[in-house]
Amino acid sequence: MRRLTAGLFSSVDGVVESPHLWQFDSFDPELGAGMGAMIERVDTVLLGRRGYQEWAGYWPQAAADDPFGSFITPVQKFVASRTLSGALEWTNASLMPAPLEEFVADLKEADGGDIAVCASISLVRQLLFAGLLDSLMLMIHPVVAGAGRRLFEPSDPVTRLQLQETSVTSKGNVLASYGLRTD
């Protein structure tokens, strides 16, 4: 079975939206190496509509030597959307042909490498609460963002997690991976 993973940059106060506004100089070589190790195993990416539209407008024009750009443009991408239709313009991007949870459950059963959820807070939440997300990595930067969308909402159900792995980088980022607790 393929693993479904997600990684989000987070502030200490839980903001995961628009990390470019509060990440400052905390992106360090260890964080880059960790992201590189993650994308080595990924051959399929899941995106929500908003994330797809933002990234499709940026990454195809990114510098050829950008490590993430050279990964994200050619990789197979599936987009969850209720409003987009037809063929998508970005290389190797297509709409999910079935409802999200059904499509992802089937995709996990197919052959291939890891599947990563990128650029979508709502997909990460839906897949976590559906029991389909195998690993959620929070890359917590040493900053209080103050404002912005957080991953979890007050109305979310109590959900027990299990720490899978943790490390601290030279610039004080805490990388913490969690999975659903199964007992």
VENWO-V615608 format. One record per residue. N is the residue number from 0. PSI is psi in whole degrees, 0 to 359 (* if undefined). D_CENTER is the distance of its C-alpha to the mean C-alpha in Angstrom with 1 decimal. Layout:
n:N psi:PSI d_center:D_CENTER
n:N psi:PSI d_center:D_CENTER
This chain:
n:0 psi:138 d_center:19.1
n:1 psi:149 d_center:15.7
n:2 psi:139 d_center:13.0
n:3 psi:121 d_center:9.8
n:4 psi:161 d_center:7.1
n:5 psi:146 d_center:3.8
n:6 psi:131 d_center:4.3
n:7 psi:136 d_center:5.7
n:8 psi:138 d_center:9.0
n:9 psi:147 d_center:11.7
n:10 psi:169 d_center:15.4
n:11 psi:328 d_center:18.0
n:12 psi:14 d_center:18.7
n:13 psi:6 d_center:15.2
n:14 psi:130 d_center:14.3
n:15 psi:354 d_center:10.6
n:16 psi:141 d_center:11.8
n:17 psi:58 d_center:13.1
n:18 psi:339 d_center:12.8
n:19 psi:342 d_center:15.3
n:20 psi:342 d_center:17.9
n:21 psi:2 d_center:17.9
n:22 psi:329 d_center:16.5
n:23 psi:231 d_center:19.9
n:24 psi:21 d_center:21.0
n:25 psi:355 d_center:18.9
n:26 psi:112 d_center:16.6
n:27 psi:173 d_center:18.8
n:28 psi:324 d_center:19.4
n:29 psi:321 d_center:18.1
n:30 psi:317 d_center:14.6
n:31 psi:318 d_center:14.9
n:32 psi:320 d_center:16.3
n:33 psi:318 d_center:13.6
n:34 psi:321 d_center:10.9
n:35 psi:318 d_center:13.6
n:36 psi:324 d_center:14.2
n:37 psi:312 d_center:10.8
n:38 psi:342 d_center:10.9
n:39 psi:328 d_center:14.5
n:40 psi:350 d_center:13.8
n:41 psi:131 d_center:11.4
n:42 psi:4 d_center:13.5
n:43 psi:136 d_center:11.6
n:44 psi:139 d_center:8.5
n:45 psi:135 d_center:8.1
n:46 psi:151 d_center:8.2
n:47 psi:171 d_center:10.3
n:48 psi:310 d_center:13.5
n:49 psi:314 d_center:13.2
n:50 psi:318 d_center:10.1
n:51 psi:311 d_center:12.0
n:52 psi:320 d_center:15.2
n:53 psi:311 d_center:14.1
n:54 psi:323 d_center:12.6
n:55 psi:336 d_center:15.5
n:56 psi:347 d_center:17.8
n:57 psi:304 d_center:16.8
n:58 psi:325 d_center:15.4
n:59 psi:339 d_center:18.4
n:60 psi:2 d_center:20.7
n:61 psi:158 d_center:19.1
n:62 psi:140 d_center:21.5
n:63 psi:333 d_center:22.0
n:64 psi:6 d_center:21.7
n:65 psi:121 d_center:18.2
n:66 psi:320 d_center:16.3
n:67 psi:320 d_center:12.9
n:68 psi:321 d_center:14.9
n:69 psi:344 d_center:16.8
n:70 psi:309 d_center:13.9
n:71 psi:327 d_center:12.0
n:72 psi:313 d_center:15.2
n:73 psi:342 d_center:16.9
n:74 psi:152 d_center:14.2
n:75 psi:130 d_center:14.5
n:76 psi:133 d_center:12.4
n:77 psi:135 d_center:12.9
n:78 psi:128 d_center:12.8
n:79 psi:121 d_center:13.5
n:80 psi:141 d_center:16.3
n:81 psi:352 d_center:19.6
n:82 psi:334 d_center:21.1
n:83 psi:152 d_center:20.4
n:84 psi:162 d_center:22.9
n:85 psi:193 d_center:24.2
n:86 psi:143 d_center:23.0
n:87 psi:149 d_center:20.1
n:88 psi:330 d_center:21.1
n:89 psi:140 d_center:18.2
n:90 psi:130 d_center:18.9
n:91 psi:28 d_center:17.8
n:92 psi:136 d_center:16.1
n:93 psi:159 d_center:17.5
n:94 psi:147 d_center:17.3
n:95 psi:127 d_center:16.7
n:96 psi:3 d_center:20.4
n:97 psi:168 d_center:20.2
n:98 psi:148 d_center:18.8
n:99 psi:301 d_center:15.2
n:100 psi:320 d_center:16.0
n:101 psi:314 d_center:18.8
n:102 psi:314 d_center:17.1
n:103 psi:320 d_center:14.2
n:104 psi:317 d_center:17.0
n:105 psi:320 d_center:19.1
n:106 psi:322 d_center:16.4
n:107 psi:332 d_center:15.9
n:108 psi:343 d_center:19.7
n:109 psi:165 d_center:20.1
n:110 psi:151 d_center:20.6
n:111 psi:183 d_center:18.0
n:112 psi:197 d_center:15.5
n:113 psi:155 d_center:12.1
n:114 psi:133 d_center:9.7
n:115 psi:136 d_center:5.9
n:116 psi:125 d_center:3.9
n:117 psi:146 d_center:3.2
n:118 psi:35 d_center:5.6
n:119 psi:103 d_center:6.5
n:120 psi:316 d_center:7.8
n:121 psi:321 d_center:10.3
n:122 psi:318 d_center:8.6
n:123 psi:313 d_center:6.9
n:124 psi:311 d_center:10.5
n:125 psi:315 d_center:12.4
n:126 psi:326 d_center:11.1
n:127 psi:308 d_center:11.6
n:128 psi:339 d_center:15.0
n:129 psi:355 d_center:15.9
n:130 psi:16 d_center:15.8
n:131 psi:341 d_center:13.6
n:132 psi:121 d_center:10.6
n:133 psi:329 d_center:12.1
n:134 psi:129 d_center:10.2
n:135 psi:113 d_center:8.2
n:136 psi:123 d_center:8.5
n:137 psi:122 d_center:9.6
n:138 psi:93 d_center:11.0
n:139 psi:116 d_center:13.9
n:140 psi:149 d_center:16.0
n:141 psi:70 d_center:19.8
n:142 psi:147 d_center:20.1
n:143 psi:115 d_center:20.9
n:144 psi:328 d_center:19.3
n:145 psi:306 d_center:21.7
n:146 psi:153 d_center:20.3
n:147 psi:166 d_center:17.1
n:148 psi:136 d_center:14.9
n:149 psi:159 d_center:13.9
n:150 psi:316 d_center:11.4
n:151 psi:152 d_center:14.5
n:152 psi:156 d_center:17.7
n:153 psi:334 d_center:21.3
n:154 psi:358 d_center:21.8
n:155 psi:149 d_center:19.2
n:156 psi:156 d_center:21.0
n:157 psi:126 d_center:21.7
n:158 psi:119 d_center:19.2
n:159 psi:136 d_center:20.0
n:160 psi:161 d_center:17.5
n:161 psi:129 d_center:18.5
n:162 psi:125 d_center:17.6
n:163 psi:323 d_center:16.7
n:164 psi:150 d_center:16.8
n:165 psi:149 d_center:17.3
n:166 psi:163 d_center:18.5
n:167 psi:134 d_center:19.7
n:168 psi:171 d_center:19.7
n:169 psi:336 d_center:22.8
n:170 psi:13 d_center:21.8
n:171 psi:12 d_center:21.0
n:172 psi:139 d_center:17.3
n:173 psi:122 d_center:16.6
n:174 psi:115 d_center:13.8
n:175 psi:121 d_center:13.8
n:176 psi:135 d_center:12.3
n:177 psi:151 d_center:13.3
n:178 psi:166 d_center:14.1
n:179 psi:138 d_center:16.3
n:180 psi:130 d_center:19.9
n:181 psi:354 d_center:22.0
n:182 psi:* d_center:25.5
